[in-house]
Amino acid sequence: MRRIFGESAGDGRSRRSLGRGMMEDMEPTLERDRYLFGALESSAKNRAKVQEVNYGFEQPEGVFLTSLDFAVNWVRKSSVWPVTFGLACCAIEMMSMGASRFDIARFGAEVFRPSPRQSDLMVVAGRVSQKMAPVVRRLYDQMPEPKWVISMGACATSGGVFNNYAIVQGVNQVIPVDVYVPGCPPRPEQLIYAITLLQEKILREQGSLRKTLNLG
């Protein structure tokens, strides 16, 4: 077959050895890829992409300037710990928020603490009865400063459909509230949005360092 096309066996061996020598001499660069694949440049681009994924970009060294108040607020808003506390059907939506489908861990608020002394966020999830109001107040008083409250659902916010003597018409009559979540019951996405709003409020707080050191 080689003699039909005017090529001898020796010529084929010499060309293969020449090509092998060129491949050994050439580095794995775009020049080598062009030798192997002609005008195809995808191999070199893929190699560069793999290197970027494995090792990342080379970042220049720099200086990050901020205030201590911003740093304290950033730490606080990134590690909000809710108290394990639910009153009615809204608590089921709060549990769903902590599960895998909605995954509140993406926002750093998944650590539900069994004790109010280890928590800084109370989510009032459900109606507050007159008998439960003193308990809610006691749990709130046991939480360390700084602490925040989210009123979840229409019942906690305004009594909802329970407009009678047994239900407190708004948990803000018992404890201060930072964020209200409408709905009956609100979906887990709404509670996640309320937590992000609370995080924005925490990030804008002034004098956090002085309060932490009991100077303000």
TORKOL-4160 file (C-alpha; in steps of 0.2 Angstrom, whole numbers, padded with zeros to 4 digits, m for minus):
216
<pt num="1" X="0000" Y="0000" Z="0000"/>
<pt num="2" X="0014" Y="0012" Z="0004"/>
<pt num="3" X="0022" Y="0008" Z="m0013"/>
<pt num="4" X="0006" Y="0013" Z="m0022"/>
<pt num="5" X="0007" Y="0030" Z="m0015"/>
<pt num="6" X="0025" Y="0032" Z="m0018"/>
<pt num="7" X="0030" Y="0030" Z="0000"/>
<pt num="8" X="0042" Y="0016" Z="0006"/>
<pt num="9" X="0042" Y="0008" Z="0023"/>
<pt num="10" X="0058" Y="0017" Z="0028"/>
<pt num="11" X="0050" Y="0034" Z="0024"/>
<pt num="12" X="0035" Y="0030" Z="0035"/>
<pt num="13" X="0047" Y="0025" Z="0050"/>
<pt num="14" X="0057" Y="0041" Z="0048"/>
<pt num="15" X="0042" Y="0052" Z="0048"/>
<pt num="16" X="0035" Y="0043" Z="0063"/>
<pt num="17" X="0051" Y="0045" Z="0072"/>
<pt num="18" X="0052" Y="0064" Z="0067"/>
<pt num="19" X="0034" Y="0067" Z="0073"/>
<pt num="20" X="0038" Y="0058" Z="0090"/>
<pt num="21" X="0053" Y="0069" Z="0092"/>
<pt num="22" X="0044" Y="0085" Z="0088"/>
<pt num="23" X="0030" Y="0080" Z="0101"/>
<pt num="24" X="0044" Y="0077" Z="0114"/>
<pt num="25" X="0052" Y="0093" Z="0110"/>
<pt num="26" X="0036" Y="0104" Z="0111"/>
<pt num="27" X="0028" Y="0109" Z="0127"/>
<pt num="28" X="0009" Y="0106" Z="0130"/>
<pt num="29" X="0005" Y="0123" Z="0123"/>
<pt num="30" X="m0006" Y="0129" Z="0109"/>
<pt num="31" X="0008" Y="0126" Z="0097"/>
<pt num="32" X="0008" Y="0108" Z="0101"/>
<pt num="33" X="m0011" Y="0107" Z="0099"/>
<pt num="34" X="m0011" Y="0115" Z="0082"/>
<pt num="35" X="0002" Y="0102" Z="0077"/>
<pt num="36" X="m0009" Y="0088" Z="0083"/>
<pt num="37" X="m0026" Y="0095" Z="0078"/>
<pt num="38" X="m0023" Y="0108" Z="0065"/>
<pt num="39" X="m0033" Y="0124" Z="0068"/>
<pt num="40" X="m0042" Y="0116" Z="0083"/>
<pt num="41" X="m0039" Y="0126" Z="0099"/>
<pt num="42" X="m0052" Y="0119" Z="0110"/>
<pt num="43" X="m0039" Y="0107" Z="0118"/>
<pt num="44" X="m0028" Y="0121" Z="0125"/>
<pt num="45" X="m0044" Y="0131" Z="0131"/>
<pt num="46" X="m0050" Y="0115" Z="0140"/>
<pt num="47" X="m0033" Y="0113" Z="0148"/>
<pt num="48" X="m0033" Y="0131" Z="0154"/>
<pt num="49" X="m0051" Y="0129" Z="0160"/>
<pt num="50" X="m0046" Y="0114" Z="0170"/>
<pt num="51" X="m0031" Y="0123" Z="0178"/>
<pt num="52" X="m0043" Y="0137" Z="0182"/>
<pt num="53" X="m0055" Y="0126" Z="0191"/>
<pt num="54" X="m0041" Y="0116" Z="0200"/>
<pt num="55" X="m0030" Y="0131" Z="0206"/>
<pt num="56" X="m0041" Y="0146" Z="0203"/>
<pt num="57" X="m0036" Y="0163" Z="0198"/>
<pt num="58" X="m0020" Y="0171" Z="0204"/>
<pt num="59" X="m0026" Y="0185" Z="0215"/>
<pt num="60" X="m0015" Y="0200" Z="0218"/>
<pt num="61" X="m0012" Y="0204" Z="0236"/>
<pt num="62" X="m0022" Y="0219" Z="0243"/>
<pt num="63" X="m0028" Y="0228" Z="0259"/>
<pt num="64" X="m0046" Y="0226" Z="0265"/>
<pt num="65" X="m0052" Y="0242" Z="0275"/>
<pt num="66" X="m0067" Y="0241" Z="0286"/>
<pt num="67" X="m0073" Y="0247" Z="0303"/>
<pt num="68" X="m0074" Y="0236" Z="0319"/>
<pt num="69" X="m0093" Y="0239" Z="0319"/>
<pt num="70" X="m0095" Y="0232" Z="0302"/>
<pt num="71" X="m0085" Y="0217" Z="0306"/>
<pt num="72" X="m0095" Y="0214" Z="0322"/>
<pt num="73" X="m0111" Y="0216" Z="0313"/>
<pt num="74" X="m0105" Y="0205" Z="0299"/>
<pt num="75" X="m0101" Y="0191" Z="0311"/>
<pt num="76" X="m0118" Y="0193" Z="0320"/>
<pt num="77" X="m0128" Y="0193" Z="0304"/>
<pt num="78" X="m0119" Y="0178" Z="0297"/>
<pt num="79" X="m0122" Y="0167" Z="0313"/>
<pt num="80" X="m0140" Y="0170" Z="0318"/>
<pt num="81" X="m0146" Y="0156" Z="0330"/>
<pt num="82" X="m0165" Y="0154" Z="0332"/>
<pt num="83" X="m0172" Y="0147" Z="0348"/>
<pt num="84" X="m0181" Y="0130" Z="0346"/>
<pt num="85" X="m0198" Y="0137" Z="0349"/>
<pt num="86" X="m0215" Y="0135" Z="0340"/>
<pt num="87" X="m0233" Y="0139" Z="0345"/>
<pt num="88" X="m0245" Y="0133" Z="0331"/>
<pt num="89" X="m0246" Y="0128" Z="0313"/>
<pt num="90" X="m0233" Y="0141" Z="0307"/>
<pt num="91" X="m0220" Y="0131" Z="0316"/>
<pt num="92" X="m0222" Y="0117" Z="0303"/>
<pt num="93" X="m0217" Y="0130" Z="0290"/>
<pt num="94" X="m0202" Y="0135" Z="0301"/>
<pt num="95" X="m0196" Y="0117" Z="0302"/>
<pt num="96" X="m0198" Y="0116" Z="0283"/>
<pt num="97" X="m0186" Y="0131" Z="0281"/>
<pt num="98" X="m0173" Y="0121" Z="0291"/>
<pt num="99" X="m0175" Y="0106" Z="0280"/>
<pt num="100" X="m0165" Y="0101" Z="0265"/>
<pt num="101" X="m0177" Y="0108" Z="0252"/>
<pt num="102" X="m0176" Y="0126" Z="0258"/>
<pt num="103" X="m0159" Y="0125" Z="0268"/>
<pt num="104" X="m0158" Y="0140" Z="0279"/>
<pt num="105" X="m0140" Y="0135" Z="0282"/>
<pt num="106" X="m0136" Y="0144" Z="0266"/>
<pt num="107" X="m0139" Y="0160" Z="0276"/>
<pt num="108" X="m0130" Y="0155" Z="0292"/>
<pt num="109" X="m0146" Y="0153" Z="0303"/>
<pt num="110" X="m0149" Y="0134" Z="0304"/>
<pt num="111" X="m0142" Y="0131" Z="0321"/>
<pt num="112" X="m0158" Y="0130" Z="0331"/>
<pt num="113" X="m0153" Y="0130" Z="0350"/>
<pt num="114" X="m0163" Y="0120" Z="0363"/>
<pt num="115" X="m0160" Y="0134" Z="0376"/>
<pt num="116" X="m0164" Y="0153" Z="0375"/>
<pt num="117" X="m0148" Y="0157" Z="0383"/>
<pt num="118" X="m0139" Y="0151" Z="0368"/>
<pt num="119" X="m0150" Y="0160" Z="0355"/>
<pt num="120" X="m0151" Y="0177" Z="0348"/>
<pt num="121" X="m0167" Y="0175" Z="0337"/>
<pt num="122" X="m0185" Y="0171" Z="0342"/>
<pt num="123" X="m0197" Y="0167" Z="0328"/>
<pt num="124" X="m0214" Y="0168" Z="0336"/>
<pt num="125" X="m0223" Y="0155" Z="0324"/>
<pt num="126" X="m0241" Y="0154" Z="0329"/>
<pt num="127" X="m0255" Y="0162" Z="0339"/>
<pt num="128" X="m0250" Y="0168" Z="0357"/>
<pt num="129" X="m0263" Y="0164" Z="0370"/>
<pt num="130" X="m0265" Y="0174" Z="0386"/>
<pt num="131" X="m0258" Y="0159" Z="0396"/>
<pt num="132" X="m0243" Y="0158" Z="0384"/>
<pt num="133" X="m0239" Y="0176" Z="0384"/>
<pt num="134" X="m0229" Y="0176" Z="0401"/>
<pt num="135" X="m0219" Y="0161" Z="0395"/>
<pt num="136" X="m0215" Y="0170" Z="0378"/>
<pt num="137" X="m0209" Y="0185" Z="0389"/>
<pt num="138" X="m0199" Y="0174" Z="0400"/>
<pt num="139" X="m0190" Y="0165" Z="0386"/>
<pt num="140" X="m0186" Y="0182" Z="0378"/>
<pt num="141" X="m0179" Y="0189" Z="0394"/>
<pt num="142" X="m0168" Y="0173" Z="0395"/>
<pt num="143" X="m0160" Y="0177" Z="0378"/>
<pt num="144" X="m0143" Y="0186" Z="0379"/>
<pt num="145" X="m0141" Y="0203" Z="0370"/>
<pt num="146" X="m0141" Y="0207" Z="0356"/>
<pt num="147" X="m0157" Y="0198" Z="0352"/>
<pt num="148" X="m0170" Y="0199" Z="0339"/>
<pt num="149" X="m0188" Y="0194" Z="0336"/>
<pt num="150" X="m0198" Y="0189" Z="0320"/>
<pt num="151" X="m0217" Y="0188" Z="0321"/>
<pt num="152" X="m0222" Y="0174" Z="0309"/>
<pt num="153" X="m0240" Y="0174" Z="0302"/>
<pt num="154" X="m0256" Y="0183" Z="0304"/>
<pt num="155" X="m0260" Y="0175" Z="0321"/>
<pt num="156" X="m0244" Y="0181" Z="0329"/>
<pt num="157" X="m0244" Y="0198" Z="0321"/>
<pt num="158" X="m0262" Y="0203" Z="0324"/>
<pt num="159" X="m0272" Y="0188" Z="0331"/>
<pt num="160" X="m0277" Y="0182" Z="0314"/>
<pt num="161" X="m0295" Y="0174" Z="0314"/>
<pt num="162" X="m0294" Y="0172" Z="0333"/>
<pt num="163" X="m0302" Y="0189" Z="0338"/>
<pt num="164" X="m0307" Y="0184" Z="0355"/>
<pt num="165" X="m0302" Y="0186" Z="0373"/>
<pt num="166" X="m0291" Y="0171" Z="0374"/>
<pt num="167" X="m0278" Y="0176" Z="0360"/>
<pt num="168" X="m0266" Y="0191" Z="0362"/>
<pt num="169" X="m0270" Y="0203" Z="0347"/>
<pt num="170" X="m0252" Y="0205" Z="0342"/>
<pt num="171" X="m0236" Y="0198" Z="0350"/>
<pt num="172" X="m0229" Y="0216" Z="0350"/>
<pt num="173" X="m0239" Y="0219" Z="0366"/>
<pt num="174" X="m0228" Y="0206" Z="0375"/>
<pt num="175" X="m0211" Y="0208" Z="0367"/>
<pt num="176" X="m0203" Y="0220" Z="0354"/>
<pt num="177" X="m0203" Y="0214" Z="0336"/>
<pt num="178" X="m0191" Y="0217" Z="0322"/>
<pt num="179" X="m0198" Y="0209" Z="0307"/>
<pt num="180" X="m0216" Y="0205" Z="0303"/>
<pt num="181" X="m0220" Y="0190" Z="0291"/>
<pt num="182" X="m0238" Y="0191" Z="0283"/>
<pt num="183" X="m0248" Y="0175" Z="0279"/>
<pt num="184" X="m0258" Y="0161" Z="0286"/>
<pt num="185" X="m0247" Y="0152" Z="0286"/>
<pt num="186" X="m0232" Y="0160" Z="0277"/>
<pt num="187" X="m0222" Y="0149" Z="0266"/>
<pt num="188" X="m0204" Y="0145" Z="0271"/>
<pt num="189" X="m0198" Y="0157" Z="0257"/>
<pt num="190" X="m0206" Y="0171" Z="0266"/>
<pt num="191" X="m0197" Y="0167" Z="0282"/>
<pt num="192" X="m0181" Y="0166" Z="0273"/>
<pt num="193" X="m0184" Y="0183" Z="0266"/>
<pt num="194" X="m0188" Y="0189" Z="0283"/>
<pt num="195" X="m0172" Y="0183" Z="0290"/>
<pt num="196" X="m0162" Y="0191" Z="0276"/>
<pt num="197" X="m0171" Y="0207" Z="0280"/>
<pt num="198" X="m0166" Y="0205" Z="0298"/>
<pt num="199" X="m0148" Y="0202" Z="0292"/>
<pt num="200" X="m0148" Y="0219" Z="0283"/>
<pt num="201" X="m0155" Y="0227" Z="0299"/>
<pt num="202" X="m0141" Y="0219" Z="0309"/>
<pt num="203" X="m0128" Y="0225" Z="0296"/>
<pt num="204" X="m0133" Y="0243" Z="0297"/>
<pt num="205" X="m0133" Y="0244" Z="0316"/>
<pt num="206" X="m0122" Y="0258" Z="0324"/>
<pt num="207" X="m0111" Y="0257" Z="0339"/>
<pt num="208" X="m0110" Y="0238" Z="0340"/>
<pt num="209" X="m0092" Y="0237" Z="0347"/>
<pt num="210" X="m0096" Y="0249" Z="0361"/>
<pt num="211" X="m0112" Y="0239" Z="0366"/>
<pt num="212" X="m0101" Y="0223" Z="0365"/>
<pt num="213" X="m0089" Y="0231" Z="0377"/>
<pt num="214" X="m0102" Y="0239" Z="0388"/>
<pt num="215" X="m0096" Y="0256" Z="0384"/>
<pt num="216" X="m0112" Y="0263" Z="0376"/>
